[in-house]
Amino acid sequence: MTKIKISKNHIEIKGHAMYSEYGKDIVCAALSSIVITSINGILSIDKDSIEYKKAEGLIEIDILKHTKEVDALISNMINLLKELKLQYKKNIQIEEV
């Protein structure tokens, strides 16, 4: 299961969805696509607004600047993750702290 923890200045996405075998997991692929596209979009607007770490089974995002654009893209990413969770309840857990 992928566990997502969201706070005002930090987002952590950890673990594999376990929907299918590694390399063929459409839920992990969707999660990765949503998050990496959002990170790239934010960095294209303001490269100093976030920092992120990516490792096997982990992505962490630290929000350094809250601007209208950054917050809109973060909000959009969270909404997309919540929509995906509705379809794959057994594979995604979201906690807002």
Steps between C-alpha positions, in 0.01 A plus 500: 500500500617851421470731800475872439546750785409860429573803716522870417869495413579132439363212294628144529405221259634168623472137396369312201130467418525120460221503241708280270854371475785748503544663160139432397318681779265755340422661836868567573541631147205737541624621839848563363366680196281731709777586745792538257292709259395725789858536624622587150220754456580671828873508427437650156319791667739552793797271551545626857143432616545131584766243571443131442668168562435191296611148593368149442145502634522855638440856386516789747409857412583797720306813413728799558282778351123524496401701196169498318645288219690255720203450731270446200727230357541331841123510550445354154748220572328416830157501333625264227647267763170501690311418179735209434451380858123484443560240227773306683407511870699186582817640346518864613470657844495878545552671834476875542680627809 
